[in-house]
Amino acid sequence: MPGLGTAGFVLSGFSTVIFAIAILGALQLLFFVVSGGIPGTGYFYARRLRDGSATVRQDAVKDLVERGDKFALDLLIKALDDREIAIRVGAIEGLGRFRDEASIEPLIKQLEGKSLVIQIKTVETLSKQPGPRVTEALCKVLDEEDPRLLITALRYFKDQREEAGLPAIARLLINVDEHVVQSAAGVLRHFGPTALPAIGEVLANAGDRAKQVVKAMVEIDSHSALPTLMQVFGTATDMHVLIEILDAFILHDLPGTVDFLIPFLERPGFPARAEVVQAIPYLRDPASVAPLCRLLSDPDVHIRRLAATSLDKLVATCADVEMVDPLGQALLDADPEIQRFASHALGGIGGAMVQQRVIKVLWGDQHKDVVAFVEKVVGFPMSRMVSFEEMVLGLDRLMTNQRPTEDDMMAIDYLESLLIVLYGSMFVRGHRVDDQTMDLLIRGRRTFYPLRLASLHPLASRLLKYVVNKAEGDRWRATSYVP
């Protein structure tokens, strides 16, 4: 039947078209599979991330960042293993936009690499996802060496105020890089007094880096830092640490410091005992007078010498009658340095009480007879020959006598001995004395009584020799100086 034949032919032609379209679609699908997949599908991006071209992989990372979905997150995490640093950096930065917990552990793993760029970018990305795990990881970063990495990690702790990082931050105060130290100190200031115990732990073993550690503590709050500084001072053995803490005590002069330091004066085994003796007068506290006076009888000559020096310094701010007897006894010390400092301190205190004590030291049981004899010869009571000027006046009255008697010469011995012991050392400690007075003291005996020079008290003779040598040495240096 012709009709059926025509219809069959039409159907057969239509089937052929359908078949051709199907074949074409299959070929197209095969092409996409072979060439990388259908755009937008997981296979497409996965295949591009495995492409041999770094440019293709980098473009794929950028596209995934723009997608911003869970599918893109998983592929970006896989991109962290790319061999090209630029692609890994792009993946790290992209994950920072997601801020998904699933990316934290893969990112932390990136900190283990050797690439500084990767480490810094990872720290910056993790800083956008604060939490205990991130804090723990960044605490470990603070043990690294590169200053740029350390400073980047410090920003996290400054922004988040994570106290768990305080021990690691405090350790950076002994870093060799000044920028790291300053950054760490700045972060610790943000924590305030809460950071002080952690810094104290570092200070105990800071060695020659102790200065910057102490500085960081007092910059936080000097009053709050005092208990921690005291605690470390009492247990530390490193001299760098002890001296820096002692300097801080002196600089800030906080209440309670002197009372804290006094027991260390009487601890012979304390490493910084001598430094405490030297430092304590700068605190200008009368409470330190008595313990320093006790040290004038210490078996260690170095300690006795330092004690005499410190008492001499204290005279200017807290001249105490309590000093007079111990200083008078120190005049009899075998060490000439102690004699000189004791002499100068007594002259600084001055007054009739000091004069009487020195007279007793010089002439012992005969001191009353000496006083009576001098008063008789000079014609003045000793109460009118107490100050330097008054004593010079009495000496001048005797020395200008062209026909001196034996009594005159003996009175000169007594008076000049007393004058030299009380005031002689002042000539070499910054006091200005006119040339006439200097000549009277130093040259007068040679001019008028050269044969009686040895009649001075032995202590006065030693002090006079020191004054003469020092004065002549200063004069020589002044006249021989060439600018």
C-alpha positions in Angstrom: 0.0 0.0 0.0 1.5 3.2 -1.2 0.2 5.2 1.8 1.9 2.9 4.3 5.2 3.1 2.4 5.2 6.9 2.5 4.4 7.0 6.3 7.2 4.4 7.0 9.7 6.4 5.1 8.8 9.6 7.0 9.1 7.8 10.4 12.4 6.2 9.3 13.8 9.7 8.4 12.7 11.2 11.7 14.3 8.4 13.6 17.5 9.0 11.7 17.5 12.7 12.8 16.9 11.7 16.4 19.7 9.2 16.3 22.0 11.8 14.7 21.2 14.3 17.5 21.8 11.7 20.1 25.1 10.8 18.6 26.1 14.4 18.4 25.2 14.9 22.1 27.2 11.9 23.1 30.2 13.2 21.2 29.8 16.6 22.8 29.6 14.9 26.3 32.6 12.9 25.4 34.4 16.0 24.4 33.6 17.8 27.7 34.8 14.7 29.6 38.0 14.5 27.7 38.6 18.3 27.8 37.9 18.8 31.5 34.3 18.4 32.2 31.2 20.5 32.0 31.8 24.0 33.3 30.6 24.5 36.8 30.7 20.9 37.8 33.0 19.4 40.4 34.8 17.4 37.8 35.5 20.5 35.8 37.2 22.3 38.7 38.9 19.3 40.0 40.3 18.6 36.6 41.5 22.2 36.3 43.2 22.1 39.7 45.2 19.1 38.3 46.1 20.9 35.1 49.8 21.1 34.2 49.5 24.8 33.7 49.9 26.9 36.8 47.9 29.7 35.2 44.9 27.3 34.7 45.1 26.1 38.3 45.4 29.7 39.6 42.3 30.7 37.6 40.5 27.8 39.0 41.3 28.9 42.5 40.0 32.4 41.8 36.8 31.0 40.4 36.3 28.8 43.4 36.8 31.7 45.8 34.1 33.6 43.9 31.7 30.6 44.2 32.0 30.6 48.0 30.1 27.4 48.6 30.8 24.1 50.4 31.9 22.6 47.2 34.4 25.4 46.6 35.7 25.1 50.2 36.6 21.4 49.8 38.5 22.1 46.5 40.3 25.1 48.0 41.5 22.9 50.9 42.8 20.4 48.3 44.6 23.3 46.6 46.7 23.8 49.7 48.8 20.9 48.5 49.7 22.6 45.2 53.4 22.7 44.4 53.2 26.4 43.4 53.4 28.9 46.3 51.3 31.5 44.5 48.4 29.0 44.1 48.7 27.9 47.7 48.7 31.6 48.8 45.5 32.2 46.7 43.9 29.2 48.4 44.9 30.3 51.8 43.5 33.8 51.2 40.3 32.4 49.7 39.8 30.2 52.8 40.0 33.3 54.9 36.9 34.6 53.2 35.0 31.4 54.1 36.0 31.4 57.8 34.8 27.8 58.1 36.0 25.6 60.9 36.7 22.8 58.4 39.6 24.8 57.1 41.4 25.4 60.4 43.3 22.1 60.7 44.4 22.1 57.0 45.6 25.7 57.5 47.5 24.9 60.7 49.3 22.2 58.8 50.6 24.9 56.4 52.5 26.4 59.4 54.8 23.4 59.4 56.3 24.3 56.0 59.5 26.1 55.3 58.0 28.9 53.2 57.9 32.2 55.1 55.3 33.6 52.7 53.0 30.6 53.3 53.5 30.8 57.1 52.7 34.6 57.2 49.6 34.2 55.0 48.4 31.3 57.1 48.8 33.3 60.3 46.9 36.2 58.8 44.1 33.8 57.7 43.9 31.9 61.0 43.7 35.3 62.8 40.3 35.8 61.2 39.0 32.6 62.9 39.9 33.1 66.6 39.5 30.2 69.0 41.3 27.8 71.3 42.8 25.7 68.5 44.0 28.8 66.6 45.5 30.2 69.8 47.3 27.0 70.5 48.8 26.9 67.0 49.9 30.6 67.1 51.5 30.1 70.5 53.8 27.6 68.8 54.5 30.1 66.0 55.8 32.5 68.7 58.7 30.0 69.2 59.8 30.5 65.6 62.8 32.7 64.7 61.8 35.0 61.8 60.9 38.5 63.1 58.3 39.1 60.4 56.4 35.9 61.3 56.6 36.7 65.0 55.3 40.2 64.6 52.4 38.9 62.4 51.4 36.4 65.1 51.6 39.0 67.8 48.9 41.0 66.2 46.5 38.2 66.8 47.2 38.2 70.5 46.9 42.0 70.7 43.5 41.9 69.0 42.1 38.9 70.8 43.7 39.4 74.2 44.2 35.7 74.6 45.9 35.2 78.0 47.0 31.7 77.0 49.6 33.3 74.8 51.2 35.3 77.7 54.1 32.9 78.4 55.1 32.7 74.8 54.8 36.5 74.3 56.8 37.2 77.4 59.6 35.0 76.1 59.9 37.3 73.1 61.2 40.0 75.5 64.6 38.3 75.3 64.6 38.0 71.6 67.6 39.4 69.8 65.5 41.5 67.4 64.7 44.9 68.8 61.5 45.2 66.7 60.2 41.9 68.1 61.0 43.0 71.6 59.2 46.3 71.2 56.2 44.6 69.6 56.0 42.0 72.4 56.2 44.7 75.0 53.4 46.6 73.3 51.2 43.6 73.3 51.9 42.9 77.0 51.0 46.5 77.9 47.5 45.8 76.4 47.1 42.9 78.9 48.2 45.2 81.8 49.2 43.7 85.2 47.8 40.3 84.2 50.9 39.8 82.2 53.4 40.5 85.1 53.6 36.9 86.4 54.5 35.5 83.0 57.1 38.2 82.5 58.5 37.4 86.0 59.1 33.8 84.9 61.1 35.0 82.0 63.1 37.6 84.0 64.5 35.0 86.4 66.6 33.5 83.5 66.9 36.6 81.2 70.6 37.0 81.7 72.0 39.9 79.8 68.6 40.6 78.3 67.2 41.4 81.8 67.1 45.2 81.1 64.5 45.0 78.4 62.4 42.6 80.5 62.4 44.8 83.6 61.6 47.8 81.4 58.6 46.1 80.0 57.4 45.3 83.5 57.7 48.8 84.9 56.1 50.3 81.7 53.0 48.2 82.4 52.7 49.5 86.0 55.6 50.1 88.3 53.6 49.7 91.5 52.0 46.4 90.3 55.4 45.2 89.1 57.1 45.7 92.5 55.9 42.4 94.1 57.0 40.4 91.1 60.4 42.2 91.0 60.9 41.5 94.7 60.1 37.9 94.3 62.6 37.4 91.4 65.2 39.5 93.3 65.0 37.2 96.3 65.5 34.0 94.3 67.7 35.0 91.3 71.4 34.3 91.2 72.3 35.9 87.8 74.0 39.3 88.4 72.6 40.9 85.3 69.1 40.2 86.6 69.8 41.4 90.1 71.5 44.6 89.0 68.7 45.5 86.6 66.0 44.9 89.2 68.1 47.0 91.7 68.3 49.8 89.1 64.5 49.7 88.8 64.1 50.0 92.6 66.3 53.1 92.6 64.7 54.7 89.6 61.1 54.3 90.8 61.7 54.6 94.6 58.5 52.8 95.4 57.2 52.5 99.0 58.5 49.5 100.8 61.7 49.1 98.7 64.1 50.0 101.5 62.5 47.7 104.0 62.7 45.0 101.4 66.4 45.6 100.7 67.7 46.0 104.2 67.8 42.2 105.0 70.0 41.6 102.0 72.6 43.9 103.5 73.2 41.3 106.2 73.3 38.2 104.0 76.9 37.5 103.3 76.1 34.8 100.7 73.8 37.0 98.6 75.3 37.5 95.1 74.4 41.2 94.9 75.1 42.2 98.5 77.7 44.7 97.5 75.5 46.2 94.9 72.7 46.6 97.4 75.1 48.4 99.8 76.0 50.8 97.0 72.4 51.3 95.8 70.5 51.9 99.0 71.7 55.4 99.8 70.1 56.6 96.5 66.7 55.8 98.1 67.4 58.5 100.7 65.6 56.7 103.5 66.8 57.2 107.1 65.8 53.6 107.8 69.0 52.5 106.0 71.3 54.4 108.3 71.4 51.8 111.1 72.1 48.7 109.0 74.8 50.6 107.0 76.4 51.6 110.3 76.5 47.9 111.4 78.3 47.1 108.2 81.2 49.3 109.2 82.3 46.4 111.4 81.8 43.7 108.8 84.7 41.3 108.4 84.8 42.0 104.6 86.8 45.1 104.0 85.1 45.6 100.6 81.7 45.8 102.4 83.0 48.1 105.1 84.4 50.4 102.4 81.1 50.5 100.5 79.2 51.1 103.7 81.4 54.1 104.5 80.8 55.4 101.0 77.1 54.9 101.3 76.9 56.6 104.6 78.9 59.5 103.2 76.3 59.9 100.4 73.4 59.7 102.9 74.8 62.6 104.9 73.4 65.1 102.4 69.8 64.0 102.8 69.5 62.4 106.2 72.5 63.3 108.4 71.7 61.3 111.5 73.4 61.5 114.9 73.1 57.7 114.9 76.0 57.8 112.3 78.4 59.7 114.5 79.7 57.0 116.8 80.1 54.3 114.1 81.8 56.7 111.7 84.1 57.8 114.5 85.0 54.2 115.1 85.6 53.8 111.3 88.3 56.4 111.5 90.4 53.7 113.2 89.9 51.2 110.5 93.1 49.9 108.9 91.8 50.6 105.4 92.7 54.2 104.3 89.7 54.4 102.0 87.3 53.7 104.9 89.1 56.4 106.9 88.7 58.9 104.2 85.0 58.3 103.6 84.3 58.3 107.3 86.2 61.5 107.7 84.3 63.2 104.9 81.0 62.0 106.3 81.7 63.3 109.7 82.8 66.7 108.3 79.5 66.8 106.4 77.5 66.2 109.5 79.6 68.7 111.5 78.7 70.3 114.8 80.1 70.1 118.3 78.9 66.5 118.8 81.0 65.3 115.9 84.0 67.4 117.0 83.9 65.8 120.5 83.6 62.3 119.0 86.6 62.8 116.8 88.6 64.3 119.6 87.9 61.2 121.7 88.9 58.9 118.8 92.2 60.8 118.2 93.4 61.2 121.8 91.4 58.6 123.7 91.5 59.0 127.5 93.6 62.2 127.1 91.0 64.0 125.1 89.9 66.3 128.0 93.5 67.3 128.6 93.9 68.1 124.9 90.8 70.3 124.8 91.8 72.2 127.9 95.3 72.7 126.6 94.2 74.0 123.1 91.6 76.4 124.7 94.3 77.8 127.0 96.9 78.4 124.2 94.5 79.7 121.5 92.4 81.7 123.9 89.1 80.5 122.5 86.8 77.7 123.9 86.4 74.7 121.6 82.8 75.7 121.2 84.1 78.6 119.1 86.3 76.4 116.9 83.7 74.0 115.5 83.3 74.9 111.9 86.0 74.8 109.3 86.3 78.6 109.2 86.5 78.9 113.0 89.2 76.3 113.2 91.2 78.0 110.5 91.0 81.3 112.4 92.4 79.6 115.5 95.2 78.1 113.4 96.0 81.3 111.7 96.3 83.1 115.0 99.0 80.6 116.0 100.8 80.2 112.7 101.3 83.9 112.2 103.3 84.2 115.4 106.9 84.7 114.4 108.2 83.6 117.8 106.1 80.5 118.5 106.4 78.9 121.9 106.6 75.1 122.5 102.9 75.3 123.6 102.0 77.1 120.4 103.6 74.4 118.3 101.8 71.6 120.3 98.5 73.4 120.0 99.0 73.7 116.2 99.6 69.9 116.1 96.3 69.2 117.9 94.3 71.8 116.0 95.6 70.9 112.6 95.2 67.2 113.2 91.6 67.8 114.1 91.1 70.1 111.1 92.5 67.6 108.6 90.5 64.7 110.0 87.2 66.6 110.0 87.6 68.7 106.8 90.7 67.7 104.9 88.9 65.3 102.6 86.6 68.0 101.5 89.3 69.5 99.4 89.1 66.5 97.1 85.4 66.0 97.1 84.3 69.1 95.1 84.5 71.8 97.8 86.1 75.1 96.7 88.7 76.4 99.1 90.7 79.6 98.4 94.4 79.2 97.8 95.3 80.9 101.1 93.4 78.4 103.1 94.9 75.5 101.1 98.4 76.8 101.6 97.7 77.2 105.3 96.6 73.6 105.5 99.0 71.9 103.2 102.1 74.2 103.1 101.9 76.0 106.4 103.7 73.3 108.4 106.4 73.1 105.9 106.9 76.9 105.8 106.8 77.6 109.6 107.6 74.3 111.3 109.2 71.9 108.9 110.8 69.9 111.7 107.5 69.3 113.4 105.7 67.7 110.4 105.8 64.3 112.0 104.0 65.5 115.1 100.6 65.3 113.5 98.4 62.5 114.7 99.1 59.4 112.5 95.6 59.4 111.1 95.8 63.1 110.2 99.2 62.5 108.6 97.8 59.8 106.3 94.8 61.9 105.3 97.1 64.9 104.7 99.3 62.9 102.4 96.3 61.8 100.4 95.0 65.4 100.2 98.3 66.8 99.1 98.8 64.1 96.4 95.2 64.5 95.2 95.4 68.3 95.1 98.7 68.4 93.3 97.5 65.7 90.9 94.3 67.8 90.1 96.4 70.9 89.7 98.8 69.1 87.3 95.9 67.8 85.3 94.3 71.3 85.1 97.5 73.0 83.9 98.6 70.2 81.5 95.3 69.8 79.7 95.6 70.4 76.0 92.2 70.8 74.2 
